Amino acid sequence: MEPALILKYIILTCVTLGIAGLARWARKHPNRSKEHPERVRVPKIVPIIGWLFLTVGLLMGLLSLATPDMPLGAHIAAWCIFAGGMFFLVMYRNFYIVPGAHEVAFRTAVFGSEHVLPYSDIARYSLRASYGQQILSIKSIHGTRLSVNIRTFDVAPLLRAIDYHQVTGRWPDRVEVTRQTQPGRGSE
């Protein structure tokens, strides 16, 4: 066999194993916000890819502006790569999910609008496979939608509520805590 072909296969194998290792590590160590540890964010590979695209797009854009005979397609491609990097960074900055015992709170990736979806307001839910990943999609009675990869994001409380709903036909009830008066203090 030719040495260049062997080197090509070795590099492809190393890159594939590296990507698989990063994906496995990201699943075992979810990315949590430092200020709010209950919030699970997208994996850290997303901003790395964003900064890579941003840098490459900026360098390509500057090169295309500095070269007088550069075709228009090179200008467009450079700024599209730059915009893609910005999108990845905005998505990383905006998105989080907080599955609780009776509700799921999340912020959308694109516009950053925050939602709190009580499980009792879920109208439809489905679990489907997409490219080997399990995607949970839910829709509330108010039209709010959430689709999340259950291998990337730990949504165990939501999955337990769905299992409860499938068995009983209703969503888990919130336990109301009544305030009791302490002796000698009277009612507050």
Steps between C-alpha positions, in 0.01 A plus 500: 500500500612854434622698808274799417192274501601343832552845650159608369329204671688561824397868505135414419494239777652741754255778409201262519609363838564854627153617400341189655698557820394865520135404445517235772670739742237768428219256580655393830584856610208731417586865465348686793483873558731624779250758626203259482621137533151361435513633142637257244647673195608372159834314493817710503591381151235740364685821597829346388350440156349849511833669573667287231241603238516861616879512468513319166217713360664821615838404354341390173298821487805718558695304240219532247485877561879536466519301176366708208424212261307287751168371363173609662434145623809514722369818668158344558643171630732678742225707655263201513762304697543801729121522551488126571759546773296782651192275495685224690616749763152650541352150527752411771432822686122474487392137539455321831256250646396436862281192542325507836263271685185670360620729222777556251655844460699581189625781283489478122825486307432768238305783663567416866139514613445326832219253560374303797290205392307317774466131421124529544495739200659249259257424218722271289831327538696261282831320513662434164836392367690746282843404367550253785396749771182492709310828463218586740253754364230655717232756423294685759135593484616859444713409196842504668729236350817334621710241321799362686752219453457281809854362470653848513267658757395326823123532503431209736226684699313574175533138384370378839199733467433366149520141629258594780265655244511187284417276796234710674367722221569817699802710586660493848334737743684781669517454871366811663682597816279673752659750736448403857532735787776437749407492867518839664534696172139515388399515137717691256 
